Amino acid sequence: MTPLAEKILAGDARSLARAATAIENRSPAAESLLKELFSRTGHAGIVGITGAPGAGKSTLTDRLVHELRRQGQSVGVLAVDPSSPYSGGAVLGDRIRMLSHHADSGVFIRSMATRGHLGGLAAATTDMALLLDAAGKDFVLIETVGVGQDEIEIAKLADASVVVLVPGMGDDVQAIKAGILEIADIFVINKADQPGADRLEREILTMQGLSTRPDGWVPPIVWTVATEGQGTGETLAAIRSFLARAGAKNRVVSNWALRLREMLREHLIEQFANIDFQAAAEQVAARRCDPYTIVDGWIRQIRN
C-alpha cells in the first residue's frame, strides 16, 4: 500500500485534503488510490441532503454535524456548490458557513464545484464519498446545490436521502410532483415555526397516499427549526431508523447498479475526448450522414 493510502487510513487530515484535490482534478493517480482504498469502504452512512434553494439545507447540515459529534461520531461533509463561471471553483463556500467545526479533527468539510454537472452533484462526488468512507468517517453528509427536480441524482449515491422543504414556497410542492417525492427517504419541514407548515405536511401526506414504495417504507415527516437546533435529533433518529431497516442491503446493491452505469458513461465520454462533436453534428444536421452510423463508428473505434 502506498504511503498516501496508509496516511488516509490513519486519518491524516492533510493527506485526505491532498487526495480530495486529486479526485476533483480527475487525476489518474486518484483512481489508483481509490482502487487501493476501496476494500476499506462500506462502513459510513452516506446521507444526501437536498431540496429547493433557501430551504435551509446548509443550516440543517451544520446542526446534524453538531449532533453527530455530540454522539461521538466522525463526520465528512461534501457541500456541492455552483461553479464560478471564471475559476470553475465553488461559489458558495459552505466551509465558511461551517467555521465552528474548523478546529475539530473529527470533521472534514469540503466544498465541491459542480463544474457544469447536472443533477446537483459534482462529477467526483461518488469518489469523494468513498475517500471519506475509507478514511474512517462514520457519516458522510452530502449537501446538494438545490436546483429542483434534477436533485433526484442524489438517490444514486446516498444510502438515505433527506428532502428539505419549507412552508410558503410554492415551488416545494412542484418539486415533489417533479420527482423528489420518489427519492425522499425522510422529509424535513424546516422553518416549521412559520405559517403553513401544517398545510405542507398535509400535502406531503396526500401525495404519499397516492403511491406505495416498492420497499414498503413510508418516509417520515420531521419538523425542524434548524436555526434554533430544533428537530435535529429527530431528523438524525429518522435517518438512523431508515439505515437500520430491513432491506437496506438491497438499497446498497441497487445504488451500486446505478453508480456503475454512471461510471461507465463517464469513462466512455472520456474515451471520446478527442472527437470533434461539432463536425459530426454539422454532418447530421446537413443530412450528409445519419447519427446511428456515426455513433456505430465511434463504438468500433473503442473495440479496435
N, C-alpha and C positions, 0 to 999 in steps of 0.2 A: 504494500500500500504506500502511496506517495506521502511525503511529509505534510502536504497541504490537507489531504484527506484525514490524516491522523489528527491534525490540529483541529479540524472541523468537528470530528467525532469527540474530541476532548472539550468542545465548547468554546474554543478561542474566537472571540468576537471579531478581532481584526482579520483573521483568516476567513471567517464567514463573510465579512464585508467584501474581501477580495474576490471570493468565489461568486458572490452575488453580482458584482460588477462584470465578471467574465460571462456569466449567464445572460445578463441583459444585453451585452455586446455580441452575443451569439458566437463567442469564441470557440474554436474547435477543441481547445483544452477543457472547456466547460463540460462538453459531452463526455469526454473521457473520465472526468472527475465524477460526474453523476453515475456513470457505469460502475465506478468503484464503490460509491456510497449506497447504491440502490438497495442492496441486501439489508441495510441498516434502517430502511424506511418502513412505514406501515404502522407506526405506533401513535403518531399525532392525530388529533381530531382536527380535520380541515373544515372550517366554518366560513361560509360565504355570507357577507352582509350586503344586501342590495336594496334598491328602492329608488324612488324619484329624487331628483336633486332637491336639497333643502329639507329632507325628511329627518336629518339629524343622525345620519349614519356614523359620521366621524365621532360625534359625542358619545353615541352608544358604544362604539368600538372602544373608545378610551375608557369608559366605565366598565366594560367587560374585562379589559386588561387589569384594571384595579381589582376587580372581584376575583379574577383567576389568581392574581398574585397573592391576594389575601388568603386564598385557599392553598397556597404553596405550589402553584402550577407555573411552569415556564411558558412563555408566550412568544410567538413570532407574529408580526403584523405586516401584511403586504397591502399598502394603500395604493390602489391603481388610479392614477390621476390622468387628466387630459394632457396631451403633449403640447409643449411650446412650439408654435409654428416656426420659431427661429432656431432654437437649440435642439429641439427634439426631446428635451428633458421634461420631467414632471412639473406641472404648473402650480398645483395647489399646495404641495409640500406638507403632507399630513405629519411628517416628523416634527414640524414646527408646532402643529396643533397638539402634539403629544409630548411636549418637552418635559412634563412631570415624570416621565419614565426614563429620561436620558441617562441617569446615573444607575439604573437598575440593570445589573448583569443578567437578570432572568428574563429580560425583554429585549427583543431585536426588532426594530422597526425599519421598514424600507418603503420609500415612495417609488413607484414604478410608472413610467410614462407609457401610455397606450401605443404611441407611435403609429397611429392610424389603424390599429387593430380593432375590428368591430366587436360588439358584444360586451363592452365594458371591462374586458380583461386584457392585460398586456400579453403578447405572444409568449413571453417567457414565464408566465405565472405558474404554470404546472411545474416547470423545472425548479423555480424558486421555492415552491411549497415543498417539493421533495428535499431540497437542500436543508430547509429549516427542520423538516421531519428528521433527517439523518443527524442533524446537529443536536437532537435530543429535546426539541420543544414539545411540550405536552399538547399545546393547541397552536394552530396557525389560523389567524383571523384574516380573511381577505375582504377588504372593503372596496367595492367596485365604484366606477365613475358615477353611475346613476344616470342612465340615458334612456330609461323606459324599457320597452319590450326586448331590446337586444340583450338585456341583462340575463336572459334565460341561459346564456352560455355558462354562467356560474354553476349550473346544475351538472355540467360535465366534469367539474373539478371538485366541488365541495362534498364532504360527507354529510353536511347539513347546511341547508340554505335558509337564511333568515331574511324575510322581506319586511322592510321598514316602511310604514305608511303614516301619514299624519292627517288629522281631520281638517276639513276646509279646503282641501286641494282637489279640484275636480279631476285632475289627471290621475289621482290614485286609483279610482275605480276603473278608469280607462286602461291603466297599466295592468290591472288584474285581468280585465277582459282580454287584453292583448297576449296573455300567456304567462304572466307572473304567477297567477293562481296555481298553474300546473306544476311549478317547480318549488313553491314555498313549502318548507317543512315546518316553519314556525312563522307566524305573523306577529309583528310588533307594531302596535299603535302607539307611536311616540307623540310627545306633546299632548298627552291624554288629558291634561288639565284644561285644554281648550275646548270650546263648544263644538259639538259634532262627533265626538269620539264614540258615543253610543250608536249613533247613526251609521258610522263607518263599520263598526263591529257587526251591526245587523246586515249590512250589505255583503260583508265577507261571508257571514253565516248563510245568507241566502244563496250566494254563488256556490258555496261548499255543498249545499243541499242539491244542487243540480248535477253533480258528478261525484263518482267514487274513485278514489285512487286504487290502482291495482294491488298495492301493498296493504291496503286497509287502514293506513294511517290517516287520522283526521288532524290536520295542523292546528295546534292550539293558538289562541289569540292572547297575547300578553300586552297589558297596558303599561307604558313607561312614561316617565318624565326624565329623560336622560340627563338634562342639565342639573337636576336635583339628585340624581342617582337612584330615583325611584323605579322599581321594577327590574333592576339589573339582575338581582339574584334570581328572580322568577324566570327571566329570559335565559340565564345560564342553566337553570334547572330543566327548562324545556328542551334546551339543546342536548343536555346530558341524557335526558329521557329518550330523545329520538335516536341518539347514537347507540344507546343500550338496547334498543328494541329488537325483537325477533325479526330476522330478515335483513339486518344491517349488512351482513356479508354479501347478500345478493346485490345490494346497492353498490358495494365496492366493485364487484365484478362488472356490473352494467356501466358504471362510471369509467372503468378502465377500457371497456369496449369503445366508448365514445372518445376517450382521450387518444387511444391508439389510432382511431380513424383520423383524428385531427392531426396527430403527429405525422402520419403517413402523408396527409395532404400537404403539410408544411414542408416535409422533406422533398416531395415531388416538385413543389414550386421552386425550391432551392436548386433542384437539378436543372430547371429550365431558366436559370437566372440570366443566361446569355441570349435567350431567344428574343427576337425582335417582334414583340406582340403587336406593335403599331403597324409594321409592314404586313403582318398576317391579317390584321383587321382590315387594312385597306384592300387586300385581295378579296376577302369575304364580302365586304361592303360593295365592291365593284362587281361581284358575282363572277370573278375570274377563277375562284376556287371555292369549294364548299367547306364549311367548318369541320365536318366529320373527317374528311381526308386530311386536313391539316393536323387535327388532334391525333389521328392514327399515325401520322408521320412522326410526330413528337414521341409517341409511345414506342415506336420502333427504334428510335434513337436510344432510348433507355435500354431496351432489350439487347441492342447490339453493343 
